[in-house]
Amino acid sequence: MTTMATTPGENGSGRNWTFLTNHGHVLLAIARNPTARLRDVAEEVGVTERAAQAIVADLEAGGYLQRTRVGRRNEYTINPSGHFRHPAEADQQVGALLALFTTDPAAEPVTGS
């Protein structure tokens, strides 16, 4: 299971937090591997398999992904034109976030000085 970074709180206690929610992490994990088993997605994100199932159901209901049965497995299709849900980012599409974290750096052109 993945561990989160610890940020010291004001009183010196360690508090675990990340910039992205579990929903964001699940969406990214599926974008990286659209045929991944939810067990593997859950392990990558650091949540239970049941939590990953609930998150996928939320993302599917919200129109961010579509699940297709292929044999005994599921294959997911991401909708990159879906907008963020929070009013502060509602004018932005999730595709930009997905591109930021799923782009293959080896495929990017290298620019030198």
N, CA, C and O atoms as a MOPAC input file, in Angstrom:
PM7 MOZYME 1SCF
protein

 N      0.84000 1    -1.16700 1     0.00000 1
 C      0.00000 1     0.00000 1     0.00000 1
 C      0.89200 1     1.24000 1     0.00000 1
 O      1.94800 1     1.25000 1     0.63300 1
 N      0.47000 1     2.27300 1    -0.70400 1
 C      1.23500 1     3.50500 1    -0.81800 1
 C      1.11100 1     4.30600 1     0.47200 1
 O      0.04100 1     4.34400 1     1.07900 1
 N      2.20200 1     4.94800 1     0.89500 1
 C      2.13500 1     5.80000 1     2.07500 1
 C      2.14400 1     7.25400 1     1.65200 1
 O      2.73200 1     7.61500 1     0.63300 1
 N      1.48100 1     8.09000 1     2.45100 1
 C      1.39800 1     9.51400 1     2.14000 1
 C      2.51600 1    10.26900 1     2.84200 1
 O      3.04500 1     9.83300 1     3.86400 1
 N      2.86000 1    11.41300 1     2.26200 1
 C      3.85800 1    12.28000 1     2.88400 1
 C      3.27100 1    12.88500 1     4.15800 1
 O      2.07300 1    13.15700 1     4.22700 1
 N      4.10300 1    13.09100 1     5.14100 1
 C      3.65300 1    13.68800 1     6.39200 1
 C      4.13000 1    15.12300 1     6.46800 1
 O      5.30300 1    15.41900 1     6.24000 1
 N      3.21100 1    15.99800 1     6.78800 1
 C      3.52300 1    17.41400 1     6.95100 1
 C      3.33500 1    17.77100 1     8.41200 1
 O      2.25400 1    17.54500 1     8.95600 1
 N      4.35700 1    18.32800 1     9.07500 1
 C      4.19400 1    18.66700 1    10.48300 1
 C      3.13300 1    19.74500 1    10.66100 1
 O      3.11700 1    20.74300 1     9.94000 1
 N      2.24700 1    19.53000 1    11.63000 1
 C      1.21700 1    20.51700 1    11.94800 1
 C      1.78000 1    21.61600 1    12.81900 1
 O      2.95400 1    21.58700 1    13.18800 1
 N      0.94200 1    22.58500 1    13.14700 1
 C      1.39400 1    23.71200 1    13.97400 1
 C      1.86300 1    23.25900 1    15.34300 1
 O      2.78500 1    23.84500 1    15.90900 1
 N      1.24200 1    22.22600 1    15.87900 1
 C      1.61500 1    21.76700 1    17.21400 1
 C      2.68700 1    20.68100 1    17.17500 1
 O      2.96100 1    20.04100 1    18.19000 1
 N      3.29700 1    20.47000 1    16.00300 1
 C      4.37900 1    19.50600 1    15.88800 1
 C      3.90700 1    18.09700 1    15.56500 1
 O      4.73200 1    17.22500 1    15.29100 1
 N      2.59500 1    17.84900 1    15.59100 1
 C      2.10300 1    16.51200 1    15.27100 1
 C      2.12300 1    16.30800 1    13.75900 1
 O      1.96200 1    17.26500 1    13.00000 1
 N      2.32000 1    15.07100 1    13.32100 1
 C      2.30700 1    14.77600 1    11.89300 1
 C      0.88000 1    14.63700 1    11.40000 1
 O      0.06600 1    13.95500 1    12.02300 1
 N      0.57400 1    15.28100 1    10.28600 1
 C     -0.74600 1    15.17600 1     9.66900 1
 C     -0.56400 1    14.71900 1     8.24300 1
 O      0.23700 1    15.28700 1     7.50100 1
 N     -1.29400 1    13.70600 1     7.85700 1
 C     -1.21200 1    13.20100 1     6.49300 1
 C     -2.22200 1    13.92600 1     5.61700 1
 O     -3.40700 1    13.98900 1     5.94500 1
 N     -1.74800 1    14.47400 1     4.49900 1
 C     -2.64800 1    15.09500 1     3.53300 1
 C     -1.98000 1    15.12400 1     2.18500 1
 O     -0.75500 1    15.05100 1     2.08600 1
 N     -2.79100 1    15.23300 1     1.13500 1
 C     -2.27400 1    15.35100 1    -0.22000 1
 C     -3.06100 1    16.43200 1    -0.93800 1
 O     -4.13500 1    16.82100 1    -0.48100 1
 N     -2.55000 1    16.91400 1    -2.03900 1
 C     -3.22900 1    17.94800 1    -2.80900 1
 C     -4.42000 1    17.38900 1    -3.58400 1
 O     -5.39600 1    18.10200 1    -3.82100 1
 N     -4.34700 1    16.12600 1    -3.97700 1
 C     -5.43400 1    15.51300 1    -4.72800 1
 C     -6.25800 1    14.61400 1    -3.82200 1
 O     -5.73400 1    14.00200 1    -2.89100 1
 N     -7.55700 1    14.54100 1    -4.10400 1
 C     -8.43700 1    13.65900 1    -3.34000 1
 C     -8.26600 1    12.22400 1    -3.82600 1
 O     -7.60000 1    11.96700 1    -4.82900 1
 N     -8.87100 1    11.30700 1    -3.10600 1
 C     -8.84700 1     9.91800 1    -3.55600 1
 C     -9.55100 1     9.77100 1    -4.90000 1
 O     -9.16300 1     8.93300 1    -5.71400 1
 N    -10.58400 1    10.58100 1    -5.13800 1
 C    -11.25300 1    10.52900 1    -6.44300 1
 C    -10.26100 1    10.90500 1    -7.55500 1
 O    -10.23100 1    10.26200 1    -8.60500 1
 N     -9.46500 1    11.92900 1    -7.32400 1
 C     -8.46000 1    12.32900 1    -8.30700 1
 C     -7.42300 1    11.25800 1    -8.51200 1
 O     -7.01700 1    10.99300 1    -9.64300 1
 N     -6.98400 1    10.63400 1    -7.42600 1
 C     -5.98300 1     9.57700 1    -7.53000 1
 C     -6.51700 1     8.36500 1    -8.28100 1
 O     -5.79600 1     7.77000 1    -9.08300 1
 N     -7.77000 1     7.99000 1    -8.03400 1
 C     -8.36500 1     6.85600 1    -8.74100 1
 C     -8.49800 1     7.17500 1   -10.22800 1
 O     -8.18800 1     6.33600 1   -11.07400 1
 N     -8.95700 1     8.38500 1   -10.54900 1
 C     -9.08900 1     8.76800 1   -11.95200 1
 C     -7.73600 1     8.72200 1   -12.65600 1
 O     -7.64400 1     8.25100 1   -13.79000 1
 N     -6.69500 1     9.20200 1   -12.00200 1
 C     -5.35100 1     9.16300 1   -12.58100 1
 C     -4.85000 1     7.73200 1   -12.75800 1
 O     -4.24800 1     7.40500 1   -13.78000 1
 N     -5.09400 1     6.89100 1   -11.77400 1
 C     -4.64900 1     5.49600 1   -11.86500 1
 C     -5.32800 1     4.79900 1   -13.04300 1
 O     -4.69400 1     4.03100 1   -13.76600 1
 N     -6.61000 1     5.06900 1   -13.23000 1
 C     -7.33500 1     4.46000 1   -14.34400 1
 C     -6.89100 1     5.06000 1   -15.67100 1
 O     -6.81500 1     4.35200 1   -16.67500 1
 N     -6.59800 1     6.35500 1   -15.68700 1
 C     -6.11100 1     6.98500 1   -16.92200 1
 C     -4.77300 1     6.37200 1   -17.33500 1
 O     -4.50700 1     6.21000 1   -18.52600 1
 N     -3.94400 1     6.03600 1   -16.37100 1
 C     -2.64500 1     5.42800 1   -16.67000 1
 C     -2.78000 1     3.98100 1   -17.13400 1
 O     -1.98000 1     3.49700 1   -17.93300 1
 N     -3.81000 1     3.29400 1   -16.61900 1
 C     -4.00700 1     1.88600 1   -16.96100 1
 C     -5.50300 1     1.59600 1   -17.03300 1
 O     -6.09800 1     1.18400 1   -16.03700 1
 N     -6.12200 1     1.80700 1   -18.20000 1
 C     -7.57800 1     1.66300 1   -18.34400 1
 C     -8.11600 1     0.24700 1   -18.16000 1
 O     -9.32900 1     0.06300 1   -18.05600 1
 N     -7.24900 1    -0.74500 1   -18.11700 1
 C     -7.71000 1    -2.11300 1   -17.90400 1
 C     -7.31400 1    -2.64400 1   -16.52600 1
 O     -7.40500 1    -3.84600 1   -16.27600 1
 N     -6.88400 1    -1.76800 1   -15.64400 1
 C     -6.44800 1    -2.18100 1   -14.31200 1
 C     -7.61700 1    -2.75800 1   -13.51800 1
 O     -8.75700 1    -2.31300 1   -13.64800 1
 N     -7.31100 1    -3.74700 1   -12.70200 1
 C     -8.31100 1    -4.28200 1   -11.77200 1
 C     -8.47400 1    -3.28100 1   -10.63900 1
 O     -7.51900 1    -2.60500 1   -10.25700 1
 N     -9.68900 1    -3.18800 1   -10.10300 1
 C     -9.91500 1    -2.24900 1    -8.99900 1
 C     -9.06400 1    -2.59500 1    -7.78700 1
 O     -8.70800 1    -1.70500 1    -7.01400 1
 N     -8.73900 1    -3.83900 1    -7.61000 1
 C     -7.85200 1    -4.24100 1    -6.52000 1
 C     -6.50000 1    -3.54700 1    -6.66200 1
 O     -5.92700 1    -3.07700 1    -5.68000 1
 N     -5.99500 1    -3.48800 1    -7.90400 1
 C     -4.71000 1    -2.84500 1    -8.15900 1
 C     -4.80900 1    -1.32500 1    -8.03800 1
 O     -3.89600 1    -0.67700 1    -7.52600 1
 N     -5.91900 1    -0.76200 1    -8.51100 1
 C     -6.14200 1     0.68400 1    -8.36700 1
 C     -6.18300 1     1.04600 1    -6.88600 1
 O     -5.55600 1     2.01700 1    -6.46200 1
 N     -6.92100 1     0.26700 1    -6.10400 1
 C     -7.04200 1     0.52900 1    -4.66600 1
 C     -5.67700 1     0.49000 1    -3.98500 1
 O     -5.36900 1     1.33300 1    -3.14200 1
 N     -4.86900 1    -0.48900 1    -4.35600 1
 C     -3.53700 1    -0.60100 1    -3.75700 1
 C     -2.65800 1     0.59300 1    -4.13200 1
 O     -1.93800 1     1.13200 1    -3.29200 1
 N     -2.72600 1     0.99600 1    -5.39500 1
 C     -1.92700 1     2.14600 1    -5.84400 1
 C     -2.31900 1     3.43200 1    -5.12600 1
 O     -1.46300 1     4.24300 1    -4.77300 1
 N     -3.61800 1     3.61000 1    -4.91600 1
 C     -4.12600 1     4.84100 1    -4.30000 1
 C     -3.98300 1     4.80400 1    -2.78200 1
 O     -3.83500 1     5.84400 1    -2.14100 1
 N     -4.02800 1     3.60000 1    -2.21000 1
 C     -3.92800 1     3.48600 1    -0.75600 1
 C     -5.28100 1     3.48400 1    -0.07600 1
 O     -5.42100 1     3.96600 1     1.04800 1
 N     -6.29400 1     2.93500 1    -0.76900 1
 C     -7.63900 1     2.81200 1    -0.20400 1
 C     -8.05700 1     1.34800 1    -0.28700 1
 O     -7.37400 1     0.53200 1    -0.90500 1
 N     -9.18200 1     1.02500 1     0.34000 1
 C     -9.69400 1    -0.33500 1     0.24500 1
 C    -10.31900 1    -0.55600 1    -1.12800 1
 O    -10.64800 1     0.39900 1    -1.83200 1
 N    -10.47500 1    -1.80800 1    -1.49600 1
 C    -11.10400 1    -2.12500 1    -2.77700 1
 C    -12.55000 1    -1.62900 1    -2.79900 1
 O    -13.03100 1    -1.16000 1    -3.83100 1
 N    -13.23000 1    -1.73000 1    -1.68200 1
 C    -14.60600 1    -1.23800 1    -1.59100 1
 C    -14.65200 1     0.27300 1    -1.80600 1
 O    -15.54800 1     0.77200 1    -2.48800 1
 N    -13.70400 1     1.00000 1    -1.23800 1
 C    -13.64400 1     2.45100 1    -1.43800 1
 C    -13.37400 1     2.77600 1    -2.90100 1
 O    -13.96800 1     3.70400 1    -3.44900 1
 N    -12.48200 1     2.02000 1    -3.53900 1
 C    -12.19200 1     2.23300 1    -4.96300 1
 C    -13.44000 1     1.98000 1    -5.79500 1
 O    -13.69800 1     2.71200 1    -6.75000 1
 N    -14.22500 1     0.95200 1    -5.45200 1
 C    -15.47200 1     0.67300 1    -6.17600 1
 C    -16.44700 1     1.83300 1    -6.03800 1
 O    -17.07800 1     2.23300 1    -7.01700 1
 N    -16.57500 1     2.37600 1    -4.83100 1
 C    -17.48400 1     3.50300 1    -4.60700 1
 C    -17.02000 1     4.73600 1    -5.37300 1
 O    -17.84000 1     5.46300 1    -5.93300 1
 N    -15.72500 1     4.97300 1    -5.40100 1
 C    -15.17500 1     6.12500 1    -6.12100 1
 C    -15.41100 1     5.97400 1    -7.61700 1
 O    -15.80000 1     6.93600 1    -8.28000 1
 N    -15.17900 1     4.77600 1    -8.16000 1
 C    -15.42200 1     4.53800 1    -9.58300 1
 C    -16.90600 1     4.75300 1    -9.89800 1
 O    -17.24400 1     5.32100 1   -10.93700 1
 N    -17.78300 1     4.30400 1    -9.01100 1
 C    -19.22100 1     4.52500 1    -9.21400 1
 C    -19.53100 1     6.02200 1    -9.22900 1
 O    -20.32300 1     6.47900 1   -10.05300 1
 N    -18.91500 1     6.78900 1    -8.32600 1
 C    -19.10100 1     8.25100 1    -8.31100 1
 C    -18.61100 1     8.87600 1    -9.61800 1
 O    -19.30000 1     9.70300 1   -10.21600 1
 N    -17.41600 1     8.47400 1   -10.05300 1
 C    -16.83500 1     9.03500 1   -11.27400 1
 C    -17.66700 1     8.67500 1   -12.50100 1
 O    -17.82400 1     9.47900 1   -13.42000 1
 N    -18.19100 1     7.45900 1   -12.49900 1
 C    -19.03500 1     7.03600 1   -13.61000 1
 C    -20.35800 1     7.81900 1   -13.61000 1
 O    -20.80800 1     8.27700 1   -14.66100 1
 N    -20.97000 1     7.96900 1   -12.45100 1
 C    -22.22300 1     8.72100 1   -12.34300 1
 C    -22.01500 1    10.18900 1   -12.71200 1
 O    -22.92100 1    10.82800 1   -13.24800 1
 N    -20.82900 1    10.72500 1   -12.42800 1
 C    -20.51300 1    12.11100 1   -12.74500 1
 C    -20.11200 1    12.32800 1   -14.19200 1
 O    -19.91300 1    13.46800 1   -14.61300 1
 N    -19.99000 1    11.25000 1   -14.96400 1
 C    -19.64600 1    11.36800 1   -16.37400 1
 C    -18.16300 1    11.49000 1   -16.65600 1
 O    -17.77400 1    11.86000 1   -17.76400 1
 N    -17.31900 1    11.18200 1   -15.66500 1
 C    -15.87400 1    11.30300 1   -15.84400 1
 C    -15.25900 1    10.05900 1   -16.46900 1
 O    -14.18100 1    10.12800 1   -17.05900 1
 N    -15.93100 1     8.93200 1   -16.34600 1
 C    -15.44200 1     7.72300 1   -16.97900 1
 C    -16.61100 1     6.82500 1   -17.32200 1
 O    -17.71300 1     6.96300 1   -16.79100 1
 N    -16.33500 1     5.89300 1   -18.23300 1
 C    -17.33100 1     4.91600 1   -18.64000 1
 C    -16.70400 1     3.53900 1   -18.51000 1
 O    -15.55300 1     3.32600 1   -18.89000 1
 N    -17.47400 1     2.61200 1   -17.96900 1
 C    -16.99200 1     1.24700 1   -17.75000 1
 C    -17.57700 1     0.35000 1   -18.83900 1
 O    -18.78000 1     0.38000 1   -19.10000 1
 N    -16.72000 1    -0.44600 1   -19.46700 1
 C    -17.15500 1    -1.39300 1   -20.48500 1
 C    -16.65200 1    -2.77600 1   -20.09500 1
 O    -15.48100 1    -2.94600 1   -19.75600 1
 N    -17.52900 1    -3.74600 1   -20.14200 1
 C    -17.14400 1    -5.11800 1   -19.81600 1
 C    -16.46000 1    -5.73600 1   -21.02700 1
 O    -17.01900 1    -5.74300 1   -22.12400 1
 N    -15.24600 1    -6.25600 1   -20.83100 1
 C    -14.49500 1    -6.93200 1   -21.89300 1
 C    -14.10600 1    -8.29700 1   -21.33600 1
 O    -13.13900 1    -8.42300 1   -20.58400 1
 N    -14.86900 1    -9.31000 1   -21.71400 1
 C    -14.63900 1   -10.63900 1   -21.15300 1
 C    -14.95600 1   -10.62700 1   -19.67000 1
 O    -16.06700 1   -10.28100 1   -19.26700 1
 N    -13.99000 1   -11.00300 1   -18.87100 1
 C    -14.18400 1   -11.02800 1   -17.41500 1
 C    -13.66400 1    -9.76200 1   -16.74000 1
 O    -13.73100 1    -9.63900 1   -15.51700 1
 N    -13.15700 1    -8.83800 1   -17.51500 1
 C    -12.54700 1    -7.61700 1   -16.96100 1
 C    -13.35300 1    -6.39000 1   -17.35600 1
 O    -14.20700 1    -6.44800 1   -18.24100 1
 N    -13.07400 1    -5.29500 1   -16.69600 1
 C    -13.62800 1    -4.00200 1   -17.07300 1
 C    -12.55300 1    -3.19700 1   -17.77400 1
 O    -11.37000 1    -3.28900 1   -17.44600 1
 N    -12.98100 1    -2.41400 1   -18.73800 1
 C    -12.08800 1    -1.45200 1   -19.38200 1
 C    -12.74900 1    -0.09400 1   -19.21600 1
 O    -13.95800 1     0.04500 1   -19.39600 1
 N    -11.95400 1     0.89800 1   -18.87400 1
 C    -12.47700 1     2.22300 1   -18.58100 1
 C    -12.07200 1     3.21200 1   -19.66700 1
 O    -10.94800 1     3.18800 1   -20.16900 1
 N    -13.00600 1     4.07200 1   -20.01100 1
 C    -12.75000 1     5.15300 1   -20.93600 1
 C    -12.94800 1     6.45200 1   -20.17500 1
 O    -14.01200 1     6.68600 1   -19.60200 1
 N    -11.93500 1     7.28700 1   -20.16900 1
 C    -11.96800 1     8.56400 1   -19.45700 1
 C    -12.58100 1     9.63300 1   -20.35000 1
 O    -12.34100 1     9.65800 1   -21.55800 1
 N    -13.37700 1    10.51700 1   -19.74800 1
 C    -13.93100 1    11.67300 1   -20.45000 1
 C    -13.08900 1    12.88700 1   -20.06200 1
 O    -13.33900 1    13.48700 1   -19.01700 1
 N    -12.09900 1    13.26800 1   -20.87100 1
 C    -11.21700 1    14.38000 1   -20.50100 1
 C    -11.90300 1    15.74500 1   -20.56300 1
 O    -11.35800 1    16.72600 1   -20.05900 1
 N    -13.08100 1    15.82400 1   -21.16600 1
 C    -13.76100 1    17.12000 1   -21.25800 1
 C    -14.66200 1    17.39500 1   -20.06500 1
 O    -15.31200 1    18.43900 1   -20.00600 1
 N    -14.70700 1    16.46400 1   -19.10900 1
 C    -15.46900 1    16.71200 1   -17.88100 1
 C    -14.83500 1    17.85700 1   -17.10100 1
 O    -13.61200 1    18.00100 1   -17.08300 1
 N    -15.65700 1    18.65700 1   -16.46600 1
 C    -15.16200 1    19.81200 1   -15.71200 1
 C    -15.00200 1    19.47200 1   -14.23300 1
 O    -15.69300 1    18.59900 1   -13.70700 1
 N    -14.08500 1    20.17000 1   -13.57300 1
 C    -13.91300 1    20.01100 1   -12.14200 1
 C    -15.20000 1    20.40600 1   -11.43200 1
 O    -15.95000 1    21.24800 1   -11.92600 1
 N    -15.45500 1    19.81000 1   -10.29500 1
 C    -16.71600 1    20.02600 1    -9.58600 1
 C    -16.69400 1    21.24500 1    -8.66700 1
 O    -17.74000 1    21.85000 1    -8.43400 1
 N    -15.54700 1    21.61200 1    -8.14900 1
 C    -15.48200 1    22.75200 1    -7.22400 1
 C    -15.64100 1    24.04500 1    -8.01400 1
 O    -15.05000 1    24.18700 1    -9.08500 1
 N    -16.43000 1    24.99100 1    -7.50500 1
 C    -16.65100 1    26.24200 1    -8.22900 1
 C    -15.37500 1    27.00600 1    -8.57900 1
 O    -15.34900 1    27.72100 1    -9.58000 1
 N    -14.33700 1    26.87200 1    -7.79200 1
 C    -13.08900 1    27.59400 1    -8.06100 1
 C    -12.38800 1    27.09000 1    -9.32300 1
 O    -11.62700 1    27.83400 1    -9.94300 1
 N    -12.63500 1    25.83400 1    -9.71300 1
 C    -12.00100 1    25.25900 1   -10.89600 1
 C    -13.00800 1    24.78800 1   -11.93500 1
 O    -12.62500 1    24.11800 1   -12.89400 1
 N    -14.26900 1    25.11600 1   -11.77300 1
 C    -15.33900 1    24.57800 1   -12.62900 1
 C    -15.16400 1    24.94100 1   -14.10200 1
 O    -15.74700 1    24.28800 1   -14.96800 1
 N    -14.37700 1    25.96300 1   -14.39800 1
 C    -14.16400 1    26.34100 1   -15.79700 1
 C    -13.04000 1    25.52700 1   -16.45200 1
 O    -12.76100 1    25.70500 1   -17.63800 1
 N    -12.40100 1    24.64500 1   -15.69400 1
 C    -11.28300 1    23.83300 1   -16.20900 1
 C    -11.72500 1    22.39700 1   -16.44200 1
 O    -12.55600 1    21.87100 1   -15.70200 1
 N    -11.16900 1    21.76100 1   -17.47000 1
 C    -11.46800 1    20.36500 1   -17.76100 1
 C    -10.44700 1    19.44900 1   -17.09100 1
 O     -9.27500 1    19.79900 1   -16.95700 1
 N    -10.90900 1    18.27200 1   -16.67500 1
 C    -10.01500 1    17.33100 1   -15.99700 1
 C     -8.94000 1    16.79100 1   -16.93500 1
 O     -7.92400 1    16.27600 1   -16.46900 1
 N     -9.14200 1    16.90000 1   -18.23800 1
 C     -8.14200 1    16.42600 1   -19.19100 1
 C     -6.79200 1    17.09000 1   -18.99600 1
 O     -5.75600 1    16.46100 1   -19.20800 1
 N     -6.79000 1    18.35900 1   -18.59500 1
 C     -5.51900 1    19.06300 1   -18.36100 1
 C     -4.76300 1    18.43700 1   -17.19100 1
 O     -3.54300 1    18.28500 1   -17.24700 1
 N     -5.48200 1    18.07800 1   -16.14200 1
 C     -4.84700 1    17.42300 1   -14.99600 1
 C     -4.33500 1    16.04700 1   -15.39500 1
 O     -3.22100 1    15.66500 1   -15.03900 1
 N     -5.14600 1    15.30800 1   -16.13100 1
 C     -4.73400 1    13.98200 1   -16.56800 1
 C     -3.48800 1    14.06700 1   -17.44300 1
 O     -2.57600 1    13.25200 1   -17.30500 1
 N     -3.44600 1    15.04300 1   -18.33600 1
 C     -2.27400 1    15.20800 1   -19.20500 1
 C     -1.03200 1    15.53500 1   -18.39100 1
 O      0.06600 1    15.08500 1   -18.71900 1
 N     -1.19900 1    16.31000 1   -17.34000 1
 C     -0.06900 1    16.68600 1   -16.49000 1
 C      0.56500 1    15.46400 1   -15.83700 1
 O      1.78800 1    15.38500 1   -15.71800 1
 N     -0.25900 1    14.51700 1   -15.41500 1
 C      0.25400 1    13.37100 1   -14.66600 1
 C      0.38100 1    12.09000 1   -15.46800 1
 O      0.92800 1    11.11000 1   -14.96100 1
 N     -0.10200 1    12.06100 1   -16.69400 1
 C     -0.04200 1    10.82100 1   -17.45500 1
 C      0.82900 1    10.92300 1   -18.69200 1
 O      1.02700 1     9.92200 1   -19.38100 1
 N      1.35300 1    12.09500 1   -18.99600 1
 C      2.21200 1    12.25700 1   -20.16200 1
 C      3.50900 1    11.49500 1   -19.94400 1
 O      4.10800 1    11.54800 1   -18.87100 1
 N      3.92700 1    10.79100 1   -20.97700 1
 C      5.16900 1    10.02800 1   -20.92700 1
 C      6.33900 1    10.98300 1   -21.15300 1
 O      6.51300 1    11.48800 1   -22.26200 1
 N      7.15200 1    11.23900 1   -20.11000 1
 C      8.26200 1    12.18600 1   -20.26900 1
 C      9.24700 1    11.76900 1   -21.36100 1
 O      9.88200 1    12.63100 1   -21.96900 1
 N      9.38700 1    10.47500 1   -21.62000 1
 C     10.32700 1    10.01700 1   -22.64800 1
 C      9.85500 1    10.42500 1   -24.03800 1
 O     10.66600 1    10.55400 1   -24.95500 1
 N      8.53700 1    10.63200 1   -24.20200 1
 C      7.99300 1    11.00000 1   -25.51100 1
 C      8.03600 1    12.50000 1   -25.74800 1
 O      7.81400 1    12.95300 1   -26.87000 1
 N      8.31800 1    13.27400 1   -24.71200 1
 C      8.37000 1    14.72400 1   -24.83000 1
 C      9.66900 1    15.15500 1   -25.49200 1
 O     10.72800 1    14.61200 1   -25.18100 1
 N      9.60500 1    16.12500 1   -26.40200 1
 C     10.84800 1    16.63000 1   -26.99000 1
 C     11.68300 1    17.34700 1   -25.94300 1
 O     11.15900 1    18.04800 1   -25.07700 1
 N     12.96400 1    17.16400 1   -26.03800 1
 C     13.89500 1    17.80900 1   -25.09300 1
 C     14.39800 1    19.08200 1   -25.74800 1
 O     14.90900 1    19.06800 1   -26.86700 1
 N     14.24100 1    20.18700 1   -25.02200 1
 C     14.75400 1    21.46000 1   -25.56000 1
 C     15.98000 1    21.84300 1   -24.76700 1
 O     15.98500 1    21.76400 1   -23.53900 1
 N     16.98100 1    22.24200 1   -25.44000 1
 C     18.21900 1    22.62600 1   -24.77300 1
 C     18.49000 1    24.11000 1   -24.93200 1
 O     17.80400 1    24.80000 1   -25.68500 1
 N     19.48400 1    24.59100 1   -24.22600 1
 C     19.81100 1    26.00700 1   -24.33200 1
 C     20.93900 1    26.23000 1   -25.29300 1
 O     21.35000 1    27.37000 1   -25.50900 1

